[in-house]
Amino acid sequence: MTTPAEPAPHALLEGKTALVTAAAGSGIGSATARRMIREGARVVISDAHERRLESTRAELAELPGAQVLAVPCDVTDEQQVQRLVDAAAAELGRLDVVVNNAGLGGTAPIQDMTDQQWDRVLDVTLNGTFRCTRAAIRRFREQGGGGVVVNNSSVVGWRAQAGQAHYAAAKAGVMALTRCAAIDAAELGVRVNAVAPSLVMHPNLAKVTSDELLAELESREAFGRSAEPWEVANAIVFLASDYSTYLTGEVISVSSQHP
């Protein structure tokens, strides 16, 4: 099925400041930052890869009306996470939205998976989301309440997939973290939600996945194709916007996958 055209912006985030982690390159993070800029937000992007981060910042800065700041950050380092949140608020005045997009995958059957493989995926994908969520909510509290956190999970947090025990456990953990953080932060007027994409095509995925596997995964999707990164970004923007003020603790599946 033909991919639809990306819809026009509607100023959904006008006047907001948003932070997006793991936004370098051409995946969901950079697509989210791009969409947020188009929707009127001031945007801070972060990534552990400084060269790619600066390149992405330069590309985003070309968008009409763009206000974009790049801050390197490794989400496995608590000091770097705190420095990122502080810099975002200091440079752009306040923080309204935090998108936790940082995650790390890999493939190994559990009988062959090492502790190092398990720990690395969990530390980036789950612990990193925890650190950034905690820092965001603390910042929102200091600002007097309000604010939005959107976490990037995955349908594999619900569905079994061979070789993905570490990644699936981490993404299921992100879902549980989202629900519990939403309850803890509700008294502050803070909303915490997540998206759970299925198959999203971008250059990094193409590099590490065979054509045969991609074709098989696409065949499971109702539309017979993978999602474009901007299609996931649109769901994230919805959760970040005032169109979702009564949603918290929810995980929205961005998927056309069928059993």
C-alpha positions in Angstrom: 0.0 0.0 0.0 1.2 3.5 -0.8 2.5 5.6 2.1 0.3 8.6 2.6 1.5 12.1 2.5 2.6 13.7 5.8 -0.2 16.0 7.0 0.1 19.7 7.4 1.0 21.2 10.8 -1.7 22.7 13.1 0.4 24.6 15.7 -0.4 21.9 18.3 2.7 22.8 20.3 2.9 26.5 19.8 4.9 28.1 22.6 6.0 24.8 24.1 9.6 23.7 24.8 10.2 20.0 24.1 13.2 17.7 24.7 13.8 14.6 22.6 16.4 12.0 23.5 18.3 9.9 20.9 17.3 12.4 18.2 20.4 12.2 16.0 20.1 10.5 12.6 16.9 9.7 10.7 14.8 7.6 13.0 11.8 8.3 15.3 13.7 10.8 17.4 14.7 13.1 14.7 11.3 12.8 13.0 9.7 13.7 16.3 11.9 16.8 16.7 11.1 17.8 13.2 7.4 17.4 13.7 7.5 19.3 16.9 9.3 22.2 15.3 6.7 22.3 12.6 4.0 22.3 15.3 5.5 25.4 16.8 7.7 24.0 19.6 11.2 25.1 20.7 13.2 21.9 20.7 16.2 20.4 22.5 17.7 17.3 21.0 20.2 15.0 22.6 22.1 11.9 21.7 25.3 10.1 22.7 26.7 10.5 19.2 27.9 14.1 19.1 28.8 14.3 15.4 25.5 13.0 14.2 23.7 15.1 16.8 25.3 18.3 15.4 24.5 17.3 11.9 20.9 16.7 12.8 20.7 20.0 14.7 22.0 21.8 11.6 19.3 20.1 9.4 16.5 20.9 11.8 17.7 24.5 12.1 16.9 25.0 8.4 13.2 24.5 9.1 11.1 27.7 9.1 11.0 29.3 12.5 13.1 26.6 14.1 14.6 27.1 17.5 16.7 24.0 18.2 19.4 23.3 20.7 21.6 20.2 20.8 23.0 18.8 24.0 25.1 15.6 24.0 23.8 13.0 26.6 24.4 9.4 27.4 21.2 8.3 29.2 23.1 5.7 31.2 24.9 8.5 33.1 22.8 10.2 35.7 25.0 13.3 35.8 24.6 13.8 32.0 20.9 13.3 32.2 20.6 16.0 34.9 22.9 18.3 32.9 20.7 17.8 29.8 17.4 18.8 31.6 19.1 21.7 33.3 20.5 23.0 30.0 17.2 22.7 28.3 15.4 24.7 30.9 18.2 27.3 31.2 18.6 27.9 27.5 15.0 27.9 26.5 13.3 29.2 29.7 11.3 26.2 30.8 10.6 22.6 29.9 7.1 21.5 28.8 7.5 18.1 27.1 10.1 15.3 27.4 10.2 12.5 24.9 12.2 9.5 26.0 13.2 7.9 22.7 16.6 6.4 23.6 16.8 2.7 23.3 19.1 -0.1 22.3 18.3 -3.4 20.6 20.1 -6.5 19.5 19.3 -10.1 18.7 20.4 -13.2 20.6 18.5 -16.3 21.8 18.3 -16.3 25.5 20.4 -19.4 25.9 23.3 -17.6 24.2 22.6 -14.1 25.6 25.4 -12.8 27.9 24.9 -10.8 31.0 26.7 -7.9 29.2 24.2 -8.0 26.4 21.2 -8.1 28.8 22.6 -5.3 31.0 23.4 -3.0 28.2 20.0 -3.1 26.6 18.2 -2.8 29.9 20.5 0.1 31.0 19.9 2.2 27.9 16.3 1.3 27.2 14.7 0.9 30.6 17.0 2.5 33.1 17.7 5.5 30.7 14.0 6.1 30.4 13.6 6.0 34.2 16.5 8.5 34.7 15.0 10.9 32.2 11.5 10.5 33.4 12.6 11.2 37.0 14.6 14.2 36.0 11.7 15.6 33.9 9.1 15.2 36.6 11.4 16.9 39.1 11.9 19.8 36.7 8.1 20.0 36.2 7.6 20.1 40.0 10.2 22.9 40.3 8.3 24.9 37.6 5.1 24.6 39.6 3.5 21.5 38.0 2.2 20.6 34.6 4.2 19.0 31.8 4.2 15.9 29.7 6.4 12.8 29.3 6.1 10.6 26.3 8.0 7.3 26.3 8.9 5.2 23.3 8.1 1.5 24.0 7.4 -1.2 21.4 4.8 -3.8 20.5 7.4 -6.4 21.6 6.6 -5.4 25.1 3.4 -7.3 24.5 4.3 -9.8 21.8 6.9 -12.5 21.8 9.7 -12.4 19.2 12.7 -14.7 18.9 16.0 -13.3 20.0 14.5 -10.3 21.7 14.2 -11.3 25.4 16.3 -8.3 26.6 14.7 -5.8 24.4 11.2 -7.1 25.0 11.7 -7.1 28.8 13.0 -3.5 28.6 10.1 -2.3 26.5 7.6 -4.1 28.8 9.3 -2.4 31.7 8.9 1.0 29.9 5.2 0.3 29.7 5.0 -0.5 33.5 7.2 2.5 34.3 4.8 4.7 32.3 1.7 3.6 34.1 3.3 3.9 37.6 5.0 7.2 36.9 1.6 8.6 35.6 0.0 7.8 39.0 2.9 9.3 41.0 3.0 12.5 38.9 -0.8 13.1 38.6 -0.9 15.3 41.7 1.6 17.6 39.9 -0.6 17.9 36.9 2.0 15.9 34.9 0.9 13.4 32.2 3.0 10.4 31.4 2.1 8.2 28.3 3.9 6.0 25.8 3.7 4.9 22.2 4.4 1.3 21.1 5.4 1.1 17.5 5.7 -2.1 15.5 7.8 -2.0 12.4 9.3 1.5 11.5 11.6 1.8 8.5 14.7 3.9 8.8 18.3 3.5 7.5 19.6 2.0 10.8 17.0 -0.8 10.7 17.8 -1.5 7.1 21.5 -1.9 7.9 21.0 -4.6 10.6 18.0 -6.5 9.1 18.0 -8.7 6.1 15.7 -8.1 3.2 14.0 -11.5 3.9 13.2 -10.6 7.5 12.0 -7.2 6.6 9.7 -8.7 4.0 8.3 -11.2 6.5 7.7 -8.4 9.1 6.0 -6.2 6.6 3.7 -9.1 5.6 2.4 -9.2 9.1 1.2 -5.5 8.9 -2.3 -4.9 7.8 -1.2 -2.2 5.3 1.6 -4.5 4.0 4.3 -1.9 4.7 6.4 -0.5 7.6 5.5 2.7 9.2 7.4 5.9 8.4 9.1 7.6 11.4 6.9 10.6 11.0 3.8 8.4 11.5 5.1 7.5 14.9 6.1 11.1 15.5 2.5 12.2 14.9 1.3 10.0 17.7 3.9 11.3 20.0 2.9 14.9 19.2 -0.7 14.1 19.9 0.2 12.8 23.4 2.4 15.9 23.9 -0.4 18.3 22.9 -3.5 19.6 24.6 -5.6 17.2 22.5 -4.8 14.5 25.0 -5.2 16.3 28.3 -7.2 13.4 29.9 -4.8 10.7 28.9 -2.2 9.5 31.4 -0.7 6.1 32.0 -1.7 5.0 28.6 0.3 3.1 25.9 -0.8 3.7 22.4 0.0 1.1 19.9 1.2 2.6 16.6 0.8 -0.5 14.6 -1.1 -2.2 11.8 0.2 -5.6 12.9 -2.2 -8.5 13.0 -1.6 -11.9 14.6 
